[in-house]
Amino acid sequence: MLVFAVETSCDETSICVMENRAIIEHITFSQEIHKIHGGVVPELASRSHLEKIQIMTNELFFKKNINPNEIDVFAATCGPGLIGSLLVGSTFTKSLAISFQKPFIPINHLEGHILSTSFNNDIKYPSLVLLLTGGHTQVYLMKNESKIELLGESIDDAIGEAFDKTAKLIGLPYPGGPEIEREALGGDEDRFILPKPLVKEKNFNFSFSGIKTHINLLTKKNKIDKRFVKDLSASFQKNITELLIQKLEKGLKRLNLDKQDVKSLSVVGGVSNNKYIKNKLENFFISKKIEIYYPLKEMMIDNAAMIAWACYKNYHKSKDNIYFKPQPRMGVKNKLI
Protein backbone atom coordinates (compact mmCIF):
# COMPACT_ATOMS: atom_id res chain seq x y z
CA MET A 1 0.00 0.00 0.00
CA LEU A 2 1.36 3.38 -1.05
CA VAL A 3 0.36 6.18 1.35
CA PHE A 4 0.73 9.94 0.84
CA ALA A 5 0.51 11.79 4.16
CA VAL A 6 0.49 15.43 5.24
CA GLU A 7 1.16 16.96 8.66
CA THR A 8 0.38 20.66 9.25
CA SER A 9 -0.96 20.80 12.81
CA CYS A 10 1.30 23.67 13.91
CA ASP A 11 4.42 25.22 12.34
CA GLU A 12 5.95 22.26 10.50
CA THR A 13 4.92 21.59 6.91
CA SER A 14 5.61 17.91 6.35
CA ILE A 15 4.80 15.41 3.60
CA CYS A 16 5.66 11.74 3.26
CA VAL A 17 5.21 8.86 0.87
CA MET A 18 5.37 5.47 2.60
CA GLU A 19 5.05 2.00 1.14
CA ASN A 20 4.26 -0.56 3.81
CA ARG A 21 7.14 -0.14 6.30
CA ALA A 22 9.45 1.78 3.96
CA ILE A 23 9.70 5.57 3.84
CA ILE A 24 10.02 6.41 0.15
CA GLU A 25 10.46 10.14 0.77
CA HIS A 26 9.91 12.39 3.77
CA ILE A 27 10.24 16.19 3.71
CA THR A 28 9.69 18.50 6.68
CA PHE A 29 9.93 22.29 6.52
CA SER A 30 10.23 24.09 9.86
CA GLN A 31 8.97 27.66 9.71
CA GLU A 32 11.63 30.16 10.78
CA ILE A 33 9.39 33.23 10.73
CA HIS A 34 8.08 32.58 14.25
CA LYS A 35 11.49 33.18 15.84
CA ILE A 36 11.17 36.95 15.50
CA HIS A 37 7.84 36.80 17.38
CA GLY A 38 9.05 34.53 20.19
CA GLY A 39 6.37 31.93 19.49
CA VAL A 40 4.04 30.51 16.85
CA VAL A 41 1.70 33.06 15.21
CA PRO A 42 -1.27 31.00 13.90
CA GLU A 43 -2.04 33.18 10.87
CA LEU A 44 1.59 33.23 9.76
CA ALA A 45 1.78 29.45 10.19
CA SER A 46 -1.25 28.96 7.93
CA ARG A 47 0.15 31.27 5.26
CA SER A 48 3.48 29.46 5.31
CA HIS A 49 1.76 26.09 4.86
CA LEU A 50 -0.11 27.52 1.86
CA GLU A 51 3.12 28.78 0.34
CA LYS A 52 5.11 25.57 0.80
CA ILE A 53 2.86 22.52 0.62
CA GLN A 54 2.17 22.44 -3.13
CA ILE A 55 5.79 23.20 -4.01
CA MET A 56 7.04 20.47 -1.66
CA THR A 57 4.57 17.93 -3.05
CA ASN A 58 5.50 18.62 -6.67
CA GLU A 59 9.19 18.32 -5.79
CA LEU A 60 8.59 15.01 -4.01
CA PHE A 61 6.67 13.45 -6.90
CA PHE A 62 9.26 14.67 -9.42
CA LYS A 63 12.29 13.60 -7.33
CA LYS A 64 10.98 10.07 -6.77
CA ASN A 65 9.27 9.81 -10.16
CA ILE A 66 5.95 9.04 -8.50
CA ASN A 67 2.72 9.25 -10.46
CA PRO A 68 -0.01 10.45 -8.05
CA ASN A 69 -2.33 7.88 -9.63
CA GLU A 70 -0.13 5.23 -8.00
CA ILE A 71 -1.01 6.46 -4.50
CA ASP A 72 -3.47 4.07 -2.83
CA VAL A 73 -4.61 6.31 0.02
CA PHE A 74 -4.23 9.96 1.05
CA ALA A 75 -4.01 10.88 4.75
CA ALA A 76 -3.67 14.11 6.70
CA THR A 77 -3.60 15.31 10.28
CA CYS A 78 -7.09 16.53 11.18
CA GLY A 79 -6.50 17.39 14.85
CA PRO A 80 -5.56 18.44 17.38
CA GLY A 81 -3.73 21.61 16.37
CA LEU A 82 -4.17 25.13 15.02
CA ILE A 83 -7.42 25.21 13.06
CA GLY A 84 -5.99 27.28 10.19
CA SER A 85 -2.99 25.01 9.79
CA LEU A 86 -5.16 21.90 9.97
CA LEU A 87 -7.48 23.29 7.31
CA VAL A 88 -4.62 23.95 4.89
CA GLY A 89 -3.14 20.46 5.16
CA SER A 90 -6.40 18.51 5.22
CA THR A 91 -8.04 20.51 2.41
CA PHE A 92 -4.98 20.13 0.18
CA THR A 93 -4.86 16.37 0.80
CA LYS A 94 -8.60 15.95 0.30
CA SER A 95 -8.26 17.74 -3.05
CA LEU A 96 -5.64 15.24 -4.15
CA ALA A 97 -7.79 12.33 -3.00
CA ILE A 98 -10.78 13.65 -4.96
CA SER A 99 -8.68 14.39 -8.04
CA PHE A 100 -7.25 10.88 -8.21
CA GLN A 101 -10.40 9.16 -6.88
CA LYS A 102 -8.67 7.60 -3.91
CA PRO A 103 -9.71 7.31 -0.25
CA PHE A 104 -8.95 10.08 2.26
CA ILE A 105 -8.19 9.03 5.85
CA PRO A 106 -8.22 11.65 8.66
CA ILE A 107 -5.47 11.00 11.22
CA ASN A 108 -5.20 12.04 14.86
CA HIS A 109 -1.92 13.90 15.47
CA LEU A 110 -1.59 12.42 18.98
CA GLU A 111 -2.21 8.94 17.65
CA GLY A 112 0.62 9.50 15.18
CA HIS A 113 3.03 10.25 18.02
CA ILE A 114 1.75 7.35 20.15
CA LEU A 115 2.22 4.78 17.38
CA SER A 116 5.53 6.22 16.10
CA THR A 117 7.80 3.98 18.20
CA SER A 118 6.19 0.84 16.74
CA PHE A 119 7.72 1.76 13.37
CA ASN A 120 11.25 0.89 14.52
CA ASN A 121 10.65 -1.13 17.71
CA ASP A 122 8.92 -4.35 18.70
CA ILE A 123 6.76 -3.01 21.53
CA LYS A 124 6.24 -5.08 24.64
CA TYR A 125 2.79 -4.64 26.20
CA PRO A 126 1.39 -3.29 28.40
CA SER A 127 3.36 -0.15 27.58
CA LEU A 128 3.38 3.42 28.83
CA VAL A 129 3.66 6.29 26.36
CA LEU A 130 5.10 9.60 27.56
CA LEU A 131 4.11 12.30 25.07
CA LEU A 132 6.27 15.44 25.36
CA THR A 133 5.59 18.22 22.86
CA GLY A 134 5.09 21.96 22.66
CA GLY A 135 1.33 21.52 22.96
CA HIS A 136 0.90 18.34 25.02
CA THR A 137 2.28 16.53 28.04
CA GLN A 138 0.40 13.27 28.43
CA VAL A 139 0.80 9.71 29.68
CA TYR A 140 -1.02 6.84 27.99
CA LEU A 141 -1.33 3.15 28.82
CA MET A 142 -1.29 0.91 25.76
CA LYS A 143 -2.56 -2.59 26.47
CA ASN A 144 -2.15 -3.23 22.76
CA GLU A 145 -2.10 -1.13 19.60
CA SER A 146 -5.85 -0.69 19.53
CA LYS A 147 -6.53 -0.15 23.23
CA ILE A 148 -5.10 3.13 24.47
CA GLU A 149 -6.09 4.84 27.70
CA LEU A 150 -5.20 8.39 28.72
CA LEU A 151 -3.85 8.20 32.28
CA GLY A 152 -2.92 11.82 32.85
CA GLU A 153 -1.84 15.11 31.31
CA SER A 154 -0.73 18.63 32.11
CA ILE A 155 -3.50 20.71 33.67
CA ASP A 156 -1.96 23.92 32.31
CA ASP A 157 1.18 24.49 30.20
CA ALA A 158 2.70 21.68 28.14
CA ILE A 159 6.33 20.81 28.80
CA GLY A 160 7.52 22.28 25.49
CA GLU A 161 5.60 25.45 26.25
CA ALA A 162 7.32 25.62 29.65
CA PHE A 163 10.71 25.43 27.94
CA ASP A 164 9.73 28.18 25.48
CA LYS A 165 8.34 30.52 28.14
CA THR A 166 11.33 30.02 30.43
CA ALA A 167 13.71 30.72 27.55
CA LYS A 168 11.85 33.93 26.73
CA LEU A 169 12.03 35.09 30.37
CA ILE A 170 15.83 34.77 30.41
CA GLY A 171 16.38 36.28 26.97
CA LEU A 172 16.87 33.15 24.85
CA PRO A 173 15.35 32.86 21.35
CA TYR A 174 12.45 30.68 20.22
CA PRO A 175 12.20 27.70 20.17
CA GLY A 176 13.43 27.54 23.75
CA GLY A 177 14.02 23.81 24.22
CA PRO A 178 17.29 23.48 22.27
CA GLU A 179 18.52 26.84 23.64
CA ILE A 180 18.00 25.85 27.27
CA GLU A 181 19.63 22.45 26.68
CA ARG A 182 22.66 24.15 25.14
CA GLU A 183 23.02 26.75 27.92
CA ALA A 184 22.53 24.10 30.62
CA LEU A 185 25.72 22.30 29.57
CA GLY A 186 27.83 24.96 31.30
CA GLY A 187 25.50 25.65 34.22
CA ASP A 188 25.21 24.71 37.89
CA GLU A 189 22.01 22.66 38.07
CA ASP A 190 21.91 22.89 41.87
CA ARG A 191 22.02 26.68 42.13
CA PHE A 192 18.26 27.29 42.00
CA ILE A 193 15.65 25.20 43.82
CA LEU A 194 12.48 25.30 41.75
CA PRO A 195 8.97 24.06 42.65
CA LYS A 196 7.62 20.68 41.56
CA PRO A 197 3.83 21.13 41.28
CA LEU A 198 1.63 18.07 41.88
CA VAL A 199 4.68 15.90 42.57
CA LYS A 200 3.10 14.41 45.70
CA GLU A 201 -0.08 13.45 43.88
CA LYS A 202 -0.22 9.74 43.07
CA ASN A 203 -1.40 10.22 39.52
CA PHE A 204 -0.03 11.06 36.07
CA ASN A 205 -1.15 14.70 35.97
CA PHE A 206 1.40 17.49 35.55
CA SER A 207 1.56 21.24 36.10
CA PHE A 208 4.26 23.55 34.77
CA SER A 209 2.86 27.09 34.97
CA GLY A 210 3.95 27.52 38.60
CA ILE A 211 7.57 26.84 37.63
CA LYS A 212 7.39 29.60 35.04
CA THR A 213 5.95 32.01 37.64
CA HIS A 214 8.79 31.20 40.05
CA ILE A 215 11.38 31.79 37.33
CA ASN A 216 9.76 35.11 36.49
CA LEU A 217 10.30 36.17 40.12
CA LEU A 218 13.93 35.02 39.98
CA THR A 219 14.58 37.15 36.88
CA LYS A 220 13.39 40.21 38.79
CA LYS A 221 15.62 39.49 41.80
CA ASN A 222 18.80 38.64 39.91
CA LYS A 223 21.00 40.17 37.26
CA ILE A 224 20.37 38.32 34.00
CA ASP A 225 23.96 37.75 32.92
CA LYS A 226 25.55 34.76 31.20
CA ARG A 227 26.14 32.89 34.47
CA PHE A 228 22.53 33.38 35.58
CA VAL A 229 21.22 32.13 32.22
CA LYS A 230 23.40 29.01 32.29
CA ASP A 231 22.66 28.16 35.92
CA LEU A 232 18.94 28.76 35.60
CA SER A 233 18.79 26.70 32.38
CA ALA A 234 20.55 23.81 34.11
CA SER A 235 18.38 24.08 37.23
CA PHE A 236 15.19 24.26 35.17
CA GLN A 237 16.17 21.25 33.06
CA LYS A 238 17.05 19.22 36.15
CA ASN A 239 13.83 20.20 37.89
CA ILE A 240 11.64 19.31 34.91
CA THR A 241 13.36 15.94 34.54
CA GLU A 242 13.05 15.09 38.23
CA LEU A 243 9.40 16.07 38.11
CA LEU A 244 8.77 13.72 35.18
CA ILE A 245 10.55 10.81 36.83
CA GLN A 246 8.95 11.28 40.25
CA LYS A 247 5.48 11.51 38.72
CA LEU A 248 6.08 8.41 36.59
CA GLU A 249 7.40 6.50 39.59
CA LYS A 250 4.30 7.28 41.65
CA GLY A 251 2.07 6.46 38.72
CA LEU A 252 3.81 3.14 38.16
CA LYS A 253 3.20 2.18 41.78
CA ARG A 254 -0.50 2.87 41.29
CA LEU A 255 -0.55 0.74 38.13
CA ASN A 256 1.20 -2.10 39.94
CA LEU A 257 -1.50 -2.00 42.60
CA ASP A 258 -4.02 -2.36 39.77
CA LYS A 259 -2.00 -5.35 38.51
CA GLN A 260 -0.87 -3.56 35.35
CA ASP A 261 2.64 -4.97 34.90
CA VAL A 262 4.17 -2.32 32.63
CA LYS A 263 6.88 -3.82 30.42
CA SER A 264 8.00 -0.83 28.37
CA LEU A 265 7.93 2.94 27.96
CA SER A 266 7.81 4.93 24.72
CA VAL A 267 9.01 8.54 24.88
CA VAL A 268 7.65 10.54 21.93
CA GLY A 269 7.35 14.13 20.75
CA GLY A 270 9.87 16.89 20.11
CA VAL A 271 11.01 17.27 23.74
CA SER A 272 12.21 13.65 23.65
CA ASN A 273 15.18 14.98 21.66
CA ASN A 274 16.58 16.49 24.88
CA LYS A 275 19.65 14.37 25.68
CA TYR A 276 19.65 15.19 29.40
CA ILE A 277 16.03 14.08 29.81
CA LYS A 278 16.66 10.94 27.73
CA ASN A 279 19.68 9.95 29.81
CA LYS A 280 17.90 10.39 33.14
CA LEU A 281 14.80 8.54 31.98
CA GLU A 282 16.87 5.66 30.63
CA ASN A 283 18.80 5.31 33.89
CA PHE A 284 15.58 5.24 35.90
CA PHE A 285 13.65 2.79 33.75
CA ILE A 286 16.58 0.44 33.20
CA SER A 287 16.82 0.17 36.99
CA LYS A 288 13.13 -0.81 36.97
CA LYS A 289 13.77 -3.40 34.23
CA ILE A 290 11.41 -1.57 31.90
CA GLU A 291 12.47 -1.23 28.27
CA ILE A 292 12.48 2.29 26.83
CA TYR A 293 11.76 3.10 23.19
CA TYR A 294 12.12 6.17 20.98
CA PRO A 295 10.88 6.87 17.44
CA LEU A 296 13.28 7.45 14.58
CA LYS A 297 14.84 10.89 14.98
CA GLU A 298 12.93 12.23 11.98
CA MET A 299 9.67 11.04 13.60
CA MET A 300 10.17 12.85 16.93
CA ILE A 301 9.07 16.36 15.95
CA ASP A 302 5.75 16.92 14.18
CA ASN A 303 6.13 15.01 10.93
CA ALA A 304 4.22 13.30 8.13
CA ALA A 305 6.00 9.95 8.44
CA MET A 306 4.22 9.21 11.71
CA ILE A 307 0.92 10.22 10.05
CA ALA A 308 1.57 7.83 7.16
CA TRP A 309 2.47 5.08 9.64
CA ALA A 310 -0.69 5.67 11.70
CA CYS A 311 -2.70 5.44 8.48
CA TYR A 312 -0.96 2.22 7.49
CA LYS A 313 -1.49 0.68 10.95
CA ASN A 314 -5.19 1.53 11.08
CA TYR A 315 -6.26 1.46 7.45
CA HIS A 316 -8.05 -1.86 7.84
CA LYS A 317 -10.43 -0.34 10.41
CA SER A 318 -10.67 3.18 8.95
CA LYS A 319 -13.14 4.50 6.41
CA ASP A 320 -12.83 6.93 3.53
CA ASN A 321 -14.03 10.17 5.13
CA ILE A 322 -13.65 13.08 2.74
CA TYR A 323 -16.20 15.10 4.77
CA PHE A 324 -14.31 14.85 8.07
CA LYS A 325 -13.93 18.32 9.61
CA PRO A 326 -10.65 19.22 11.35
CA GLN A 327 -10.98 19.28 15.15
CA PRO A 328 -8.45 21.56 16.91
CA ARG A 329 -9.14 19.91 20.29
CA MET A 330 -9.31 16.30 19.18
CA GLY A 331 -8.15 13.86 21.86
CA VAL A 332 -7.33 10.21 22.39
CA LYS A 333 -9.24 8.77 25.33
CA ASN A 334 -9.69 5.03 25.87
CA LYS A 335 -9.79 4.35 22.15
CA LEU A 336 -8.26 5.45 18.88
CA ILE A 337 -10.07 8.22 17.05
Secondary structure, 3 states (H helix, E strand, C coil): CEEEEEECCCCEEEEEEEECCEEEEEEEEECCHHHHHCCCCHHHHHHHHHHHHHHHHHHHHHHCCCCHHHCCEEEEECCCCCHHHHHHHHHHHHHHHHHCCCCEEEECHHHHHHHHHHHCCCCCCCEEEEEECCCCEEEEEEEECCEEEEEEEECCCCHHHHHHHHHHHCCCCCCHHHHHHHHHCCCCCCCCCCCCCCCCCCCCCECCHHHHHHHHHHHHHCCCCHHHHHHHHHHHHHHHHHHHHHHHHHHHHHHHHCCCCCCEEEEECHHHHCHHHHHHHHHHHHHCCCEEECCCHHHCCCCHHHHHHHHHHHHHHCCCCCCCCCCCCCCCCCCCC
